[in-house]
Amino acid sequence: MSAREDVAALALRSRTAAMVLAGLTRTDKDAALNAMADALLRNSAAIVAANQLDVDAARATGAIDQYLDRLTLTAERVKGIAEGLRQLVDLADPIGEVVRGSTLANGLELRQIRVPFGVVGMVYEARPNVTVDAAGICLKSGNAVLLRGSSSAAKSNAMLVETMRSALRDTKVPQDAIQLVPSEDRESVTALLTARGLVDLVIPRGGSGLIRMVVEEATVPVIETGVGNCHVYVDADADLDKALAIVVNSKIQRPSVCNAAETLLVHKAVAAEFLPKVLAAFKSENVLVHGDEDFIAASSEVRPATDDDWAREYESLEIAAKVVSSLDEAVAHIRRWGSGHTEAIVTDSISAAHKFVISCDSATVMVNASTRFTDGEQFGFGAEIGISTQKLHARGPMGLPEMTSTTWVVTGDGQIRG
């Protein structure tokens, strides 16, 4: 069987499962999520063992530490993933929610209600936690999911999907609501991206190369997620102690993720005082700085920044840094080089904060807070399926409501149109 035929067969089974799933109650879906969480915990040792095989193989190829961090599952991380499913149980079911409604002059009653997309394809890299997060969010929002992870996480993903599917046997949710697309070759990705009519939506989650490939090759509708060239701007009116804490946290708390800061912009009015402090902090955390002339003048350890640095999502302990003459210059830099993910301003000026918020064309704008808070769980959505950086349908962290479409329900009493 070819990859295209294989994916088509999986998608047809997903469509059948999606029809059943769409009619289930919140109680039915929550029971399945709890069963999946219990199964993950029971099977934690086997999951970690399968993951270790993937990690060992990746390490043998010379994979960098940040990549290995994203790939690795520990017993504690499995516990956290299971807890993410339980958090979904506590969230309201979006299906059937009335978005808006009215009664027309002719007596017709209009209601716009939330409904599932149907079949969602996930294409993602070496992040096995996404396997569970995506499955849980899709299930709760009434969608069947086709999971196409990286071949480098194949053993981890297979064990996770086997565990979740086995947990569904004694629930009302069909096992085919969660299926794994083979990852042995790239043809399965192409087949998934072009399965228009069988797959309703594709969501890529990973680096810029993966997302660009999905957007350019897909004939199925796509929601772009994830590329995070995030900025922190320290304003002329910033509390510099607060700014230092925010900058350091944004960069080093977990540098391999998409909401970590990749560029620091500092207003010239506070540069003389702030640069020595932030450079000392970066040095203590082993952060390599790629800076402009002002940063280079402040430290011999700063490397000259290039256009590639301004555009780059490092996902490591590196950061680009620049002194700007104004808030307007900071915004212009962000709009030129940013990815539309998350930007932060540190300032005590209400007017500066307001101007920054309305000027930055990004999914999330932080005022006096770390970029690391752009996260579905931190926002109270439960496990997120991704962070959308586009403008259509959904933007920012995508929780349950963002995984739905809508249907208009029109109820009449024999009205006809004249």
Summary of the structure (lengths in Angstrom):
residues: 418
radius of gyration: 23.3
end to end distance: 54.7
largest distance: 80.8
contacts: 1490
relative contact order: 0.14
helix: 47%
strand: 20%
